[in-house]
């Protein structure tokens, strides 16, 4: 009896966890606020991820990202925030920002699958992150110390 109960509880927990992770990855695009940023002298139209659920899902599930598009992640306070590429369909450049200054760049971050996907962390505390198509950081010559302007 106890063995059956434990097995049922384990199965229920696994299904609930799977449902939660699936739900987190499905934030409707139309629910995201949009703005423009200037980075490396180029203007990008970005979706703004500023809630837990929008930051958790990020760009996962999207088929493509336009050349002048991206996602701006805003955090309520400065800290070390790690990112993963679970559910992504294309590689990205991740730009770590503190205040309005680039403090780190992770270029050509590959897609990954599964719950054991590697995480990518900034070199120090940040309060913003910009995700762009892979290769954009190199194309613009982005470097630590560059500034970002948010409209």
C-alpha positions in Angstrom: 0.0 0.0 0.0 2.7 2.5 1.0 4.7 1.5 -2.1 1.8 2.3 -4.4 1.1 5.6 -2.7 4.8 6.6 -3.0 4.8 5.6 -6.7 1.6 7.6 -7.4 3.0 10.6 -5.6 6.2 10.4 -7.6 4.3 10.2 -10.9 2.0 13.1 -9.9 5.0 15.2 -9.0 6.8 14.5 -12.2 3.7 15.3 -14.3 3.2 18.5 -12.3 6.8 19.6 -12.8 6.6 18.8 -16.5 3.4 20.9 -16.8 5.0 23.8 -14.9 8.1 23.8 -17.1 6.0 23.6 -20.3 3.8 26.5 -19.1 6.8 28.7 -18.3 8.0 28.3 -21.8 4.8 29.6 -23.4 4.4 33.3 -22.7 2.4 34.9 -25.6 4.6 37.3 -27.7 1.8 39.9 -27.7 1.9 40.1 -23.9 5.4 41.5 -23.9 6.2 45.2 -23.8 8.3 46.3 -26.7 10.9 49.1 -26.9 14.0 50.1 -28.8 17.6 50.0 -27.6 20.8 51.4 -29.2 23.8 49.1 -28.8 27.0 49.4 -30.8 25.5 52.3 -32.8 22.6 50.1 -34.1 18.9 50.3 -33.1 17.2 47.1 -32.1 13.5 46.5 -31.6 13.3 44.3 -28.5 10.7 42.5 -26.5 11.1 43.3 -22.8 11.2 40.4 -20.3 10.6 41.9 -16.9 8.5 39.4 -15.0 9.6 36.0 -13.7 7.6 34.1 -16.3 8.8 36.2 -19.3 12.4 36.1 -18.1 12.1 32.3 -17.6 10.8 31.7 -21.1 12.8 34.3 -22.9 13.1 33.6 -26.6 12.5 29.9 -26.2 10.1 28.4 -28.8 10.6 31.1 -31.3 11.4 30.0 -34.8 13.5 33.0 -35.8 14.7 36.4 -34.6 15.1 39.3 -37.1 18.4 40.9 -37.7 17.4 44.0 -35.9 15.4 42.3 -33.1 16.3 41.0 -29.7 15.1 40.6 -26.1 15.9 42.9 -23.2 15.8 41.3 -19.8 15.2 43.7 -16.9 15.9 42.6 -13.3 14.6 44.4 -10.1 18.1 44.6 -8.6 21.7 43.9 -9.5 22.8 40.3 -9.1 24.3 37.3 -10.8 21.6 35.9 -13.1 22.3 32.7 -15.1 20.8 31.9 -18.4 20.2 28.6 -20.3 19.2 27.8 -23.8 16.5 25.2 -23.1 13.9 25.3 -25.8 15.8 27.5 -28.1 15.8 27.0 -31.9 18.8 29.2 -32.8 22.1 30.2 -31.1 22.4 33.7 -29.5 24.8 36.4 -28.4 24.2 37.3 -24.7 25.2 40.8 -23.7 25.5 41.3 -19.9 24.8 44.9 -18.7 25.2 46.8 -15.5 23.5 50.2 -15.4 24.0 51.3 -19.0 27.4 49.6 -19.6 28.3 46.3 -21.2 30.2 44.2 -18.6 30.4 41.0 -20.5 29.5 39.2 -23.8 28.8 35.5 -24.4 29.0 35.0 -28.2 27.5 32.2 -30.2 25.8 30.5 -27.3 24.5 27.2 -28.7 21.0 25.7 -28.3 20.6 22.9 -25.9 17.9 20.5 -24.8 16.8 18.8 -21.7 16.8 19.9 -18.1 20.6 19.5 -17.7 21.4 22.2 -20.2 24.5 24.3 -19.3 24.0 27.7 -17.8 25.8 30.9 -18.8 26.5 33.6 -16.1 27.8 37.2 -16.2 31.3 38.1 -15.0 29.8 40.2 -12.2 26.5 41.7 -11.0 24.2 42.9 -13.7 20.7 44.3 -13.9 20.0 43.9 -17.6 20.7 41.4 -20.4 20.2 41.7 -24.1 19.9 38.6 -26.3 20.7 39.0 -30.0 21.2 36.8 -33.0 24.5 35.0 -33.0 27.3 37.0 -34.7 25.7 40.4 -34.0 28.1 41.2 -31.2 31.2 40.5 -33.4 29.6 42.3 -36.4 29.1 45.5 -34.3 32.4 45.1 -32.6 30.8 45.2 -29.1 33.2 45.2 -26.2 33.1 45.6 -22.4 32.7 49.2 -21.6 30.3 50.0 -24.5 27.1 51.8 -23.5 23.5 50.9 -24.2 20.6 53.4 -24.6 17.1 52.3 -23.9 14.3 54.4 -25.5 
